[in-house]
Amino acid sequence: MSAAELLEWIAAWPMASAMRRSAILYLIVNAAHILAIALLVGAIVPLDLRLLGFFGNTSLEGLGPFLSRAAAVGLGLAIVTGFCLFSVRPAAYATNAAFLAIGLLGVGAANAVSVHLGGAWRAAVNGGPVSWRLRVSAAVSLTVWPAALLAGRWIGFL
């Protein structure tokens, strides 16, 4: 299947057709997408700041797992709703420079997975010190997620 055929298939998806026909459905999915992004960024920023040493009097043992799971739920919902929004005009979005910058989502997700696969995360949420690797990952996260957010908002202006 070529890229053009894939984009046509996505555009023909029943949800895409329904969203093109219903301004209300599009509005609901768009609002859900914004809420998902808010959950993702609203959870990851305080967690990253805590890993960088801010809010040192706040327990990472209780805060870390909760915020990490909240960010994961936000990312999952943002991907699902984002795909629905993409499906309305996939050919137009596929050539949009800002949309292509959304590849930052992959960088952010890979960073998060690498944090959770490493022993430093488990040690930190079990009361151990925050390693320099976790601090670097937090700094990367604080750069990548806002950049992805800006790229996403930029899509409508190109």
C-alpha positions in Angstrom: 0.0 0.0 0.0 1.4 3.4 -1.0 1.4 6.4 1.3 -1.3 8.0 -0.9 -3.5 4.9 -0.6 -2.9 4.8 3.2 -4.0 8.4 3.5 -7.1 7.7 1.3 -7.9 4.7 3.5 -7.6 6.8 6.7 -9.8 9.5 5.2 -12.5 6.9 4.3 -12.5 5.5 7.9 -16.0 5.7 9.3 -15.0 7.9 12.2 -13.4 10.4 9.8 -16.5 10.5 7.7 -18.7 11.0 10.8 -16.5 13.8 12.0 -16.6 15.6 8.6 -20.4 15.4 8.7 -20.9 16.5 12.3 -19.5 19.7 13.7 -20.6 18.6 17.2 -18.6 15.3 17.0 -15.6 17.2 15.7 -15.9 19.7 18.6 -16.2 16.9 21.1 -13.1 15.0 19.8 -11.2 18.3 19.6 -12.1 19.1 23.2 -11.1 15.6 24.3 -7.8 16.0 22.6 -7.1 19.3 24.4 -8.1 17.7 27.7 -5.8 14.8 27.0 -2.9 17.1 26.3 -3.6 19.0 29.5 -3.5 15.8 31.4 -0.2 14.8 29.8 1.6 18.1 30.2 -0.1 18.9 33.6 1.3 15.6 35.0 4.7 15.5 33.3 5.8 19.0 34.1 5.5 18.8 37.9 7.1 15.3 37.8 10.0 16.6 35.7 10.5 19.6 38.0 10.5 17.3 41.0 13.1 15.1 39.4 15.2 18.2 38.7 15.2 19.0 42.4 12.3 21.4 42.7 9.7 20.7 45.3 12.2 18.7 47.3 9.9 18.5 50.3 7.4 16.6 48.1 7.6 12.8 48.3 8.6 11.3 45.0 7.5 7.9 46.3 3.8 9.0 46.3 3.9 11.6 43.6 6.1 9.9 41.0 4.0 6.8 40.1 0.7 8.8 40.2 1.9 11.5 37.9 3.7 9.0 35.6 0.4 7.1 35.2 -1.6 10.2 34.7 0.8 11.4 31.9 0.6 7.9 30.3 -3.2 8.1 30.2 -3.0 11.6 28.8 -0.6 10.5 26.1 -2.8 7.5 25.2 -5.9 9.7 24.9 -4.0 12.4 23.0 -2.8 9.8 20.4 -6.3 8.3 19.9 -8.1 11.7 19.7 -5.2 13.1 17.6 -5.5 10.3 15.1 -9.3 11.0 14.9 -8.5 14.6 14.1 -5.8 13.7 11.6 -8.3 11.4 9.8 -10.5 14.3 8.8 -7.9 15.7 6.4 -4.9 13.3 6.4 -3.5 14.3 3.0 -3.4 18.0 4.1 -1.8 17.2 7.5 0.7 14.8 6.0 2.4 17.7 4.1 2.1 20.2 6.9 5.6 21.1 8.3 4.2 21.5 11.8 2.5 18.2 11.7 5.8 16.5 10.8 7.3 18.1 13.9 4.8 16.0 15.9 7.4 13.3 15.6 8.6 14.8 18.9 5.8 12.7 20.5 7.9 9.7 19.6 11.0 11.2 21.2 9.0 12.1 24.4 7.5 8.6 24.6 10.8 6.9 24.0 12.4 9.1 26.7 9.6 8.1 29.1 9.9 4.4 28.3 13.7 4.5 28.8 13.2 6.1 32.2 10.7 3.4 33.3 12.9 0.5 32.0 15.9 1.7 34.0 16.5 0.9 37.6 17.1 4.6 38.5 13.3 5.3 38.3 12.5 2.4 40.6 15.2 3.4 43.0 14.0 7.0 43.1 10.3 6.2 43.7 11.4 3.7 46.4 13.1 6.5 48.4 16.5 6.5 46.8 18.4 9.4 45.3 17.5 10.9 41.9 20.3 9.9 39.6 21.9 12.3 37.1 20.3 10.1 34.3 16.9 10.8 35.6 17.7 14.5 35.8 18.9 14.5 32.2 15.7 12.6 31.1 13.6 15.1 33.0 15.4 18.0 31.2 14.8 16.3 27.9 11.1 15.8 28.8 10.7 19.5 29.8 12.1 20.4 26.3 10.3 17.8 24.1 6.7 17.9 25.4 6.3 21.7 25.2 7.9 21.6 21.8 5.4 18.9 20.7 2.6 21.0 22.1 3.7 24.1 20.2 4.1 22.0 17.0 0.5 20.7 17.5 -0.9 24.2 17.9 1.1 25.4 14.9 -0.6 23.0 12.6 -3.7 25.2 12.3 -1.6 28.2 11.3 0.3 26.6 8.3 
